[in-house]
Amino acid sequence: MPTQILMPALSPTMEEGTLAKWLVKEGDSVQSGDVIAEIETDKATMEFEAVDEGTIGKILITEGTADVKVNTPIAVLLEEGESASDISDAPVAPQPQAEATAAAEAAPEGGSDKAAPPAPESADGSRIFASPLARRIAADKGLDLSQIKGSGPHGRIVKADVETASAAPAAQPVATATKTAASPSAAPAISSDAVAAMYQDREYKEIPLDGMRKTIAARLTEAKQTIPHFYLRRDIRLDALLSFRSQLNNQLDARGVKLSVNDFIIKACANALQQVPAANAVWAGDRILQLTPSDVAVAVAIEGGLFTPVLRDAHFKSLSALSAEMKDLAARARDRKLAPHEYQGGSFAISNLGMFGIDNFDAVINPPHGAILAVGAGVKKPVVGADGELGVATVMSVTLSVDHRVIDGALGADLLNAIVDNIENPMAMLA
């Protein structure tokens, strides 16, 4: 029977996307793994692969359509021997936002009287991703989808996986009693119409929110409401680093390598996470995950928002390797060409506004990170030397925003002190 192709979740945080381009047309035959469309998420444009073989019977969502909810039917796939006449004549429209996911899971495929079973969940409550056809076959054969490993994109269970699996008794869910604490009702947010009414006698231009801006607004609101931030501040002398950087750049000029101050800061933070391993951690809801490698995210401003690409294993990499990788990630971030694994993860982030002349600021933690370092500009300031003499030094102000659920005050101070020590003694970072 005809199978609905649903709008995919191409990243863990994706809730809706834009169907940018169809790479197939009605009547085309596709195999599992064929790229059939390009989907724009809040972060990037990604290819969408078919998970089953068949013929594209009907395209339900035209290319260029924005704000298509995950699990909304976007096309109908016909199996061998089926034709367009097997597709229900009833039009399929994008479903309301509040009901899109549930309705897409419960809707009969291709007008059949037999609906696909609802999306299953594993024992820990997380969703199991499986195609509607795979869910239906699993239900007919009495299979427990949580015991089947998917071979489709992002581990999705497809038709072939359930056809080769043998029936086994489904795992019984463990009954757990949950107690929900009563929370005081929040003050209602002012509506968009009410805000617009305040400015009805003023000239303005209305700018609609794209997917990236919606995601930034939601995540940062969540971060400030749910993460108990505290802030640690230090001034760092840069004179030794600037002198050492100048020497290295002179020696690396023949190789076309030019190190930035930010490259040294990344390396300093990566080393500090190794020196204070208890601070190399993230909040995971009911536990803390302490990472072994130093995976450092760096905020990159792009038109309409920002990315935080992650430099993995940064403590193992040389300054020139970090510099080259950061330039590549930043360039592809500005073109929105990063893959999800390149901007997800990490335990620590850096946000540097020094190049914009900002002396100091407080950055918002990007969950689930444990901390973020806000870096200001290096400016010449009067300083008192160890001998009590007054002098002039290039000083950079930094602020470490810390998640108190993950890192306590003394541990945060140890981490910041390690960062400062690395930056003020740059040669030691290369040892």
N, C-alpha and C positions, 0 to 999 in steps of 0.2 A: 504494500500500500504506500501511497505517497508519503514522504517524510519532510517535515518542516526543517529548514536550515535556520538556526537562531542566531541572533546577534551575539557574538562571542565576548567573553570576558578575557581580554588580552593581557590584563595585569591584575594583581590581587585587589587593587583599589578602584578598578574601572567599574562605573555604574551605567555609563552611557557613552556613545561615540557618534562620529559622523561617518556615514557610508560614503567614503570619498570617491571610489571608482569600482565599477564591476569589470572584471577581467574575463568574464564569460557572458554569454547571452542565452536566451531561452532556446532550448534544443541542443545545446552543447553537451557532450559527454564528458564526465569528469571521473578521475580516479582518486582514491584516498591519498592525500598529500599534495594534490594539485592546488596551486594558488588560484583562488576564484575571485578575490576582492581585496581592496585596500581600505583599511579602517583607520580613521584618525581618532586617537585617544586624547586625553588631556595633555599628554606628554609627547607623543610621536605618531607618525604614520606607519602602520604595520601591515604586513601581508596576512591574509586569512586563508587557511588551507581547508579543503574539503576533508571530512573525516570518514565519509562513506563514498562508494562508487555509485554512479547512476547518471541520469540525464536531468539537466536543469529544466524543470517543467514550467515554472512560472517565477518571475522576479516580483516580489511583493513591495520592496522598498527601492525607490529609484536612487541612482547615485547622486551625491550632493546633499542628501537628506541629513540634517543635523539632529542631535539630541535623541538618537535612537537608543532606547533602553536595552540593557543586556537582557537576553532571552526573548526579545521581540522577534517573531518570525520575519525573516527578510527574503526568503525564497523557498521554493518547494522542489524537492529532489524526487525524481521518479526512478523506481527500480526497473530491472529488465522485465519487459512484457507489459509495462504500464504506459499509458498515454495521457495527454493533457485532459482527456475526457474524464479521467479518474479523479481529477482535482475538483473539489467542491466549487460550485458556482458562486457561493457566498463570498463577497469580498473580504479580504483580511486587511485590517487597518492597524496602524501602530496603536498600542493600547495605552490607557491612562497611566501616568507615572506611578501612582500608588498601587496599581494592580498589575503592572506589566509583568513582573517576574512570576507571580503566582499564576496568572492567567496563561502565560506562555507555557508553563510546565503542565497545566491541567488541560489545555486545549486539545481536542482530537486532532490527530495528524491526517491531513488531506481529507477532512470531512468524514473520516471513518467513525463508526459508532463506538469504537474501542479506543479510549484515550490512553496516552502514555502515562505510566504511573508517575506520581509526583517525584521531584528530585530527592534522592535518598540522602541520608546523613550518616556519618560514621559515628562510632560510639562516643567520641568526644564532642559531637554536635556540629562538626565542620561538614560542609557540603561535599558530596561526591559528584564529580563532573562526569556525566555520561550522556550520550546522544539519546533522543527520544526513542529511536528504534532499538538501541541497546537496552534501555530500561524496559521496553515492552517485551523483548525476547527474554530478558532475565526474569521478569515476572512470570512468563509462561513456563519457564524451565525451573522455577523455584530457586534461582541463584541469589546469593548474597553479594551485592555489588561491592561491599567493603572488602571482600576477599579477592577481588579481581584487579589486576594491574592493567591500567589503560595504556594503549599504544598510540593513541591519538595525540594531537598537539596539547602540550602542557599536561600530559598524563590523562587526557580525557578517554573514557571507556567508549569504544565504538563497537559496531556490529560484529566484527571479526573476533573481538575479545570474548564476547559472551557466547558466540557460536562454538568456540573451542573449549569453553569452560565446562566442567562437570558440576551437577547440582550438589549443593552442600547445605546443611541446615543453617538458616540465617542466625546470626548472633543475636541473642536476646538483649535488648537495651537494659542497662542498669538503672533501676529506679532511684532517683535522688531527690531528696526534698530540698527545695530552694526557698529561701526566705528573703523577700524583697523588703528592704528598709524603706519606710516612707520618706519621701524627700519633699521639701517645701516647694511649692509651685513657683516657677521662675516668672519674673515680670514679663508680660508679653512684649515682643519686639515690635517696634514701630513699623508699620507696613510701608511698602514701596510707594503706594498711592498717597499715603499721608505725607511722606517725604517730598514727593513731587508737588503736592499741593502747597507746600511751604514756599516753593520757588516758581509758582505759576505766573507771577508777575515779573520774573527775571528771565533773561535770555540764556539758554543752555543747550548743549548737545547731549543727547542720550546715547550712551555707549553700551550696547548689549554685552553681557558676560559670555566669554567663550569657555570652553571646557577647562582650560588651564586656570583661568582666574577663579572659576567656581571652586576648583579643587584647592587652590591656595587659600581662598577664604574659609573653606570648611575645615581644612587641616590646621591652619593657624588659630582659628577660633577654638577648635578642640584642644590644641596644645596649651593655649593660655588658660582655658577653663579647667583642664584636667591634670596638667603637669605642675607640681609645686616647684616653681623656679626659685633658685637663689643665685646671687651674683658675686663673683670674686674679681677684683680689679688689680692690675699691676702695671707699672711702667717698665719698659724694657729698653736698655741701651743698645743701639744698633751699630755703633761705630766699628766694632770688631767685625761684625757680619758684613757691613758695607765694604770694608777694606778687603776682607777675604773674598767676597764675591767679585770685586774688581780684579783681583789676581787670577781667580779661576776663569773669569770671562776672557781675560787676555790670552790665557793658555788654550782655551776652548774655541777661540775665534776661528781658527783654521778648520775646525770641524763644523762650523756653522751653528754652534750651541751658544745660547745666551741665557744664563740663569737669572731668574727674577727673585726678589725678596720673598715672594709668595712660595716659591719652590723650597726655600730654606724653612719657612714656617711649616709647610706640609711635612717635611722631613723631621723637624723638631717635634711636632705633635705625634707623628708616628712612633718616634723613638720614646717619647714620654709615656705613651700607652704601654710600651714594653717595660719601661722602668717602674711604672705604677700599674701593674696588671689588674688590680682590683677595680680600677676606674675604667677599664676597657670593657664596658658592659652596657646592656640595653634592658629596658623594661619590657617584659613579656606577659603582662596582665596578672598572672598568678605566680610568677617566678621572675628571677633575674638571669639573663644569659650572659656569662662572662666569656668574651671572645679571646681566642689565642692570637690570631693575626691582627695587625693594625690596618683596618680598612677605614680610610679617612675620606669623608665626603667634603666637597668644596663647592660652595654656592657660585653659580654662574648666571649673571643677569642676561636675559634674552628679551626680545620685544614681547611685551605683554605678560611677562612673568619671570620665572627663574627655574633652573635645574640644579640639582645637587649630585653631579656625577661622582662615583666612588672610585678612589684609587686603592685597589686591593693589594694587600701585602706590602704596603708602602714602606715598612721598616726594612725590607730586604732590598729595596731599589735604590740605585744611585741617584744623586741630584739631577744628572743629565737625563736619566730614564724617567724620573718623575716629571721633569720639565716637558719632555717630548710627549708623554702620555697625557699630561694636563692640557697641553695645547690642542692635541687631537680631540680629547673629550669636549673641550670648550667649543671648538669649531663645529663639531657635530651636534652639540647641544643647541647652538644658535640656529642650525638648520633643521632641528627637531628630528635628528636621525639616530638618536641613541636607542639602544634596545633596553627593555625594562631592567635586565640584570646589571646594566651599567649605571643606573641611577637609584637602585633600590639596595637596601642593606647599609652596612657600615655601623659603627658605634659612636662616631664622633664627627663633628662637622666644623668647617671653617668658613666664616663670612668676612671678607676683606673689603672694606669701603675706604681704605686709606688712599687708594688711587683717585678717589673722588674728593679728597681734601677733608674727609670727616675725621675729627680728632679722636672721638670715642663714641660708642653706642652700645646698647644691649640687644643681643640677638635672641630670637624666639627659637626654642629647641624644636628640631624636626623629629617627631616621634617615629621609631622607638629609640632614637639616640639617647645616650646618657648625658651628653653635654655638647655645647657649641662654643667656639671661640670667636668673638667679635674683635676684628683687628682694625685699628685706626691708623692714621698717617704718622710717618716718622717726621718729627719736627725738631729743630734745634732749640734747646732749652738750657737755662743756667742750672748747673748741678754742683753739689758739694762733693769733692773727691774724698777718698779714704784718708788723706792727710789733712782734711779740713779746708783745703784750698777751693775757691770758687772757680769753676770752669764751665765750658760749653760742651754739650753732647747731643747727639741725635737720639731722641727718645720717642718710642712708640707706645701708645696706651692700648691695652687689651682688656677685654672683659670676658670672663668665662661664665656662661649661663649653665647651670647644673640642675639636673633632675634629682630632687632630694630623695625620691623613692629609691634611686639607684646608687647615688653617691652622697655621702654625708660631708659635712663641712671640712673636717680635717683631711679626708681623702681627696676632696676637690682641691684643697690648698696644696697637697702634695703633688697632684697632677699639674697644677698651674706653675708651681715652683720648678718642676722638671722641665716644662716647656720653656720657661724663662732661662733656665740654666743652659739648655741646648742652644737657644738663639744667641745668648750672650757669649757662648763659647763654641762657635760654629765648627772649628777644626775637630773638636771631639766627636761631632756627629759622624765623621767619616772614619772613625777608628773601628 
